[in-house]
Amino acid sequence: MPLRYEQLNRMEREFIAINLRMGLSKRKVARFLCRAASTISREVNRNRSQGLYHSRIAHQLASERRHIPRRKCLLDHPDHQAWVSCFLREYWSPEQIAGRISDIGSKMSIYRMIHADRPRWRAYLRGPDKKRHRYERIRNPKSIDQRPAIVDQKIRIGDWEADTVRGPMSSPACVMTLVDRRSGYLIARLLPDRSADSLNRAAIEALEGFPVHTLTTDNGMEFAKFSEIERALDTQVYFAHKHCPGERGLNENTNGLLRQFFPKGTDFSTVSPDQLVWAVALLNSRPRKTRAFQTPEEIMVAGGVALVA
């Protein structure tokens, strides 16, 4: 799943400074902030002053650095553009141009110049005309921080967690999993791919007839069209923080239980619906220690949910 980069803010820097002074490791600080450990390490190394990390000074240094270009684009110079144009007309590849004349810039800089004016240079390039991949992101997501507090208490049926379990990278097929936070009841559906359209159709069909107050997901692009689910099921979809699978711990744990039947590497295009139904039925009828050894099915029925056999 492509991730949107977010820079550290002032409050996070204050948290880092306070906890480092208390003796907490950078890795533990990273876990508390739901950040990568390398992010905290780079932050401290870049913005320390006289060997110490102060949040106010660090934020000031980072703000000043933000306005400095990461690297100068050599192709902004007219002479360099003229040289590249000349060599392209000689049918040199961008890699050949950059390798021969290092002062011009990297091959990626030359490719960016070509893409900015594609029709002019297309005839001079080898290979098929490939469109640049457009970066995708989930638009206007609601953070898990906005989720009603009652969801954390796990006292009502209808607060679901959602995810996908995939097989090898060579196969687009996967399994959509939906887990009720109160009961641990699992609903699973085979999907031909991880597209948002496929997931929406399966989720709306699977949850029909069940109470659905909220749905909490990760930041996978298969949930990009979450607004369709909200309209169809009259619910609200919330997104967990990046790199924080513990915020959907029940779903992650249930996915692990499902792996008992479909180990990692399983190509789900070869799994039949009957096989998946059999595995899900076993899990839903298994007593859970966290639920006083009741089964998910028993909790759902006791909550007034009519389960279809």
C-alpha positions as CSV (number, residue, x, y, z in Angstrom):
1,M,0.0,0.0,0.0
2,P,1.5,3.5,-0.9
3,L,1.9,5.6,2.1
4,R,1.6,9.4,2.5
5,Y,4.7,10.9,4.1
6,E,4.0,13.1,7.1
7,Q,6.7,15.2,8.7
8,L,7.2,15.3,12.5
9,N,5.3,18.2,14.2
10,R,6.2,20.3,17.3
11,M,4.3,18.1,19.8
12,E,6.0,14.9,18.5
13,R,9.4,16.6,18.9
14,E,8.6,17.6,22.4
15,F,7.5,14.0,23.2
16,I,10.8,12.7,21.7
17,A,12.9,15.2,23.7
18,I,11.2,14.4,27.0
19,N,11.3,10.7,26.7
20,L,14.9,10.5,25.5
21,R,15.9,12.5,28.6
22,M,14.0,10.0,30.7
23,G,16.1,7.2,29.3
24,L,13.6,5.7,26.8
25,S,15.2,4.2,23.7
26,K,14.5,5.6,20.3
27,R,12.8,2.4,19.2
28,K,10.3,2.6,22.1
29,V,9.7,6.3,21.4
30,A,9.0,5.3,17.8
31,R,6.4,2.7,18.9
32,F,4.6,5.2,21.1
33,L,4.4,7.7,18.2
34,C,3.5,5.0,15.6
35,R,6.6,6.0,13.7
36,A,9.4,4.0,12.1
37,A,12.5,3.8,14.4
38,S,14.6,5.1,11.6
39,T,12.5,8.3,11.5
40,I,13.2,9.0,15.1
41,S,16.9,8.2,14.7
42,R,17.3,10.5,11.7
43,E,15.3,13.3,13.5
44,V,17.7,13.2,16.5
45,N,20.8,13.0,14.5
46,R,19.9,15.8,12.1
47,N,18.5,18.3,14.6
48,R,20.6,17.8,17.7
49,S,22.5,20.9,19.0
50,Q,25.8,20.5,20.8
51,G,25.2,16.8,21.2
52,L,21.8,17.2,22.8
53,Y,18.3,17.1,21.4
54,H,16.0,20.1,22.3
55,S,12.5,20.1,20.8
56,R,12.4,23.9,20.2
57,I,15.8,24.0,18.5
58,A,15.0,20.8,16.5
59,H,11.8,22.3,15.2
60,Q,13.5,25.5,14.2
61,L,16.2,23.7,12.3
62,A,13.7,21.4,10.6
63,S,11.6,24.4,9.5
64,E,14.6,26.2,8.1
65,R,15.8,23.2,6.2
66,R,12.3,22.7,4.7
67,H,12.8,25.7,2.5
68,I,16.2,24.5,1.2
69,P,16.0,22.4,-2.1
70,R,17.2,18.9,-1.5
71,R,19.4,19.1,-4.5
72,K,20.0,21.5,-7.3
73,C,18.4,20.5,-10.7
74,L,21.3,20.9,-13.1
75,L,18.9,20.8,-16.1
76,D,17.5,24.1,-15.0
77,H,20.5,25.6,-16.8
78,P,19.8,26.4,-20.5
79,D,23.2,25.1,-21.6
80,H,22.6,21.7,-20.0
81,Q,19.1,21.5,-21.6
82,A,20.7,22.2,-25.0
83,W,23.3,19.4,-24.5
84,V,20.6,16.9,-23.5
85,S,18.5,17.9,-26.5
86,C,21.5,17.5,-28.8
87,F,22.3,14.0,-27.5
88,L,18.7,12.8,-27.6
89,R,18.6,13.7,-31.2
90,E,21.6,11.5,-31.6
91,Y,19.4,8.7,-30.2
92,W,21.4,8.5,-26.9
93,S,19.4,7.1,-23.9
94,P,19.1,9.2,-20.8
95,E,21.4,6.7,-19.0
96,Q,24.0,7.1,-21.7
97,I,23.9,10.9,-21.5
98,A,24.1,11.0,-17.7
99,G,26.9,8.4,-17.7
100,R,29.0,10.2,-20.2
101,I,28.6,13.7,-18.9
102,S,28.2,13.7,-15.1
103,D,27.8,17.5,-14.9
104,I,24.4,17.4,-16.7
105,G,22.6,15.5,-13.9
106,S,21.1,12.1,-13.2
107,K,19.3,10.0,-15.7
108,M,16.1,10.5,-13.7
109,S,16.4,14.2,-14.1
110,I,16.6,13.7,-17.9
111,Y,13.6,11.4,-17.8
112,R,11.6,14.1,-16.0
113,M,12.6,16.6,-18.7
114,I,11.4,14.2,-21.3
115,H,8.1,13.5,-19.6
116,A,7.5,17.2,-19.3
117,D,7.5,17.4,-23.1
118,R,6.7,13.9,-24.2
119,P,5.6,14.3,-27.8
120,R,8.8,16.2,-28.7
121,W,11.1,13.4,-27.6
122,R,9.1,10.2,-28.0
123,A,10.6,9.4,-31.4
124,Y,14.1,9.4,-30.0
125,L,13.5,6.9,-27.2
126,R,13.6,3.1,-27.5
127,G,11.0,0.8,-26.1
128,P,7.2,1.1,-25.7
129,D,5.7,4.4,-24.6
130,K,4.9,3.8,-20.9
131,K,2.7,6.1,-18.9
132,R,4.0,7.3,-15.6
133,H,2.4,5.7,-12.6
134,R,0.2,8.2,-10.8
135,Y,0.5,8.2,-7.0
136,E,-2.7,7.2,-5.4
137,R,-4.0,8.0,-1.9
138,I,-7.2,7.7,0.1
139,R,-9.1,10.9,-0.1
140,N,-10.6,12.5,3.1
141,P,-10.3,9.5,5.5
142,K,-11.6,9.7,9.0
143,S,-8.9,8.9,11.6
144,I,-9.4,6.3,14.3
145,D,-9.0,9.2,16.7
146,Q,-12.5,10.4,15.6
147,R,-14.1,7.0,16.3
148,P,-16.7,6.9,19.1
149,A,-15.2,5.9,22.5
150,I,-17.8,3.1,22.8
151,V,-16.1,1.2,20.1
152,D,-13.0,0.7,22.3
153,Q,-15.1,-0.8,25.1
154,K,-16.2,-3.8,22.9
155,I,-19.7,-3.9,24.6
156,R,-21.9,-3.9,21.5
157,I,-22.1,-6.0,18.4
158,G,-21.7,-4.1,15.1
159,D,-18.2,-2.5,15.4
160,W,-16.2,-4.3,12.7
161,E,-12.5,-4.4,11.7
162,A,-11.6,-5.1,8.1
163,D,-8.5,-6.3,6.2
164,T,-7.3,-8.4,3.3
165,V,-5.2,-11.5,3.4
166,R,-3.2,-12.1,0.3
167,G,-1.2,-14.9,-1.2
168,P,2.0,-14.7,-3.3
169,M,2.7,-11.5,-5.2
170,S,2.3,-13.3,-8.5
171,S,-1.5,-13.8,-7.8
172,P,-3.9,-10.9,-7.4
173,A,-6.5,-13.1,-5.5
174,C,-7.0,-12.5,-1.8
175,V,-9.4,-12.9,1.1
176,M,-11.4,-10.1,2.7
177,T,-11.8,-10.5,6.4
178,L,-14.4,-8.7,8.6
179,V,-14.3,-9.3,12.4
180,D,-16.8,-8.1,15.0
181,R,-15.0,-6.5,17.9
182,R,-17.5,-7.6,20.5
183,S,-17.8,-11.3,19.6
184,G,-14.8,-12.0,17.4
185,Y,-17.2,-13.3,14.8
186,L,-15.4,-13.7,11.4
187,I,-16.9,-13.1,7.9
188,A,-14.6,-13.8,5.0
189,R,-14.9,-13.6,1.2
190,L,-12.7,-14.6,-1.7
191,L,-11.8,-11.7,-3.9
192,P,-10.4,-12.0,-7.5
193,D,-8.1,-9.0,-6.8
194,R,-7.5,-6.2,-4.2
195,S,-9.3,-3.5,-6.1
196,A,-11.6,-1.2,-4.2
197,D,-14.6,-2.1,-6.4
198,S,-14.2,-5.9,-5.7
199,L,-13.8,-5.3,-1.9
200,N,-16.9,-2.9,-1.8
201,R,-19.1,-5.4,-3.5
202,A,-18.0,-8.2,-1.2
203,A,-18.2,-6.2,2.0
204,I,-21.7,-4.7,1.3
205,E,-23.1,-8.2,0.4
206,A,-21.4,-9.9,3.4
207,L,-22.6,-7.4,6.0
208,E,-26.2,-7.3,4.8
209,G,-28.4,-8.3,7.7
210,F,-25.8,-7.7,10.3
211,P,-25.7,-4.6,12.6
212,V,-22.9,-2.3,11.4
213,H,-22.2,0.7,13.5
214,T,-18.6,1.3,12.5
215,L,-15.9,-0.2,10.3
216,T,-12.2,0.2,11.1
217,T,-9.6,-0.6,8.4
218,D,-5.9,-0.1,7.6
219,N,-4.7,2.3,4.9
220,G,-4.6,-0.2,2.0
221,M,-5.8,1.2,-1.3
222,E,-8.5,-1.5,-1.5
223,F,-10.4,0.7,1.0
224,A,-10.0,3.9,-1.1
225,K,-13.7,3.9,-2.1
226,F,-14.9,3.6,1.5
227,S,-17.6,6.2,1.0
228,E,-19.6,3.7,-1.1
229,I,-19.6,1.3,1.9
230,E,-20.7,4.1,4.2
231,R,-23.7,5.0,2.0
232,A,-24.7,1.4,1.3
233,L,-24.5,0.2,5.0
234,D,-25.4,3.6,6.7
235,T,-22.2,3.4,8.7
236,Q,-18.9,5.2,9.3
237,V,-15.5,3.9,8.2
238,Y,-12.4,4.9,10.2
239,F,-8.7,4.4,9.3
240,A,-6.1,3.2,11.8
241,H,-2.8,5.1,12.0
242,K,-0.1,4.0,9.7
243,H,2.3,1.3,11.0
244,C,-0.1,0.6,14.0
245,P,-1.6,-2.9,13.4
246,G,-2.3,-3.1,17.1
247,E,-5.2,-0.7,16.6
248,R,-6.9,-3.5,14.7
249,G,-5.4,-6.2,16.9
250,L,-8.4,-8.5,16.8
251,N,-8.5,-8.5,13.0
252,E,-4.7,-9.1,12.8
253,N,-5.0,-12.0,15.3
254,T,-7.9,-13.5,13.4
255,N,-6.0,-13.3,10.1
256,G,-3.3,-15.3,11.9
257,L,-5.9,-18.0,12.9
258,L,-7.0,-18.2,9.3
259,R,-3.4,-18.8,8.2
260,Q,-3.7,-22.1,10.1
261,F,-5.8,-23.3,7.2
262,F,-4.3,-21.2,4.4
263,P,-0.5,-20.8,5.2
264,K,1.5,-18.0,3.8
265,G,2.1,-18.5,0.1
266,T,-1.3,-20.0,-0.5
267,D,-2.6,-18.9,-3.9
268,F,-6.2,-17.9,-3.1
269,S,-7.2,-18.3,-6.8
270,T,-7.0,-22.0,-6.2
271,V,-9.1,-22.0,-3.0
272,S,-12.8,-22.8,-3.4
273,P,-15.6,-20.9,-1.6
274,D,-16.5,-24.1,0.2
275,Q,-13.0,-24.5,1.6
276,L,-13.1,-20.9,3.0
277,V,-16.6,-21.4,4.5
278,W,-15.4,-24.6,6.2
279,A,-12.4,-22.8,7.8
280,V,-14.5,-19.8,8.9
281,A,-17.2,-22.0,10.4
282,L,-14.5,-23.8,12.5
283,L,-13.1,-20.5,13.8
284,N,-16.6,-19.1,14.6
285,S,-17.4,-22.2,16.6
286,R,-14.1,-22.3,18.5
287,P,-14.2,-21.1,22.2
288,R,-12.2,-18.0,22.9
289,K,-10.4,-17.4,26.2
290,T,-10.8,-13.6,25.8
291,R,-14.6,-14.2,25.7
292,A,-14.9,-16.4,28.8
293,F,-14.6,-19.5,26.5
294,Q,-17.7,-18.6,24.6
295,T,-17.7,-19.0,20.9
296,P,-18.2,-16.1,18.5
297,E,-21.4,-17.7,17.2
298,E,-22.8,-18.0,20.8
299,I,-22.1,-14.3,21.5
300,M,-23.7,-13.2,18.2
301,V,-26.9,-15.2,18.9
302,A,-27.1,-14.0,22.5
303,G,-26.9,-10.5,21.1
304,G,-30.0,-11.0,19.0
305,V,-28.2,-11.5,15.6
306,A,-29.8,-14.2,13.4
307,L,-27.0,-16.2,11.8
308,V,-27.8,-17.7,8.4
309,A,-26.6,-21.3,8.2
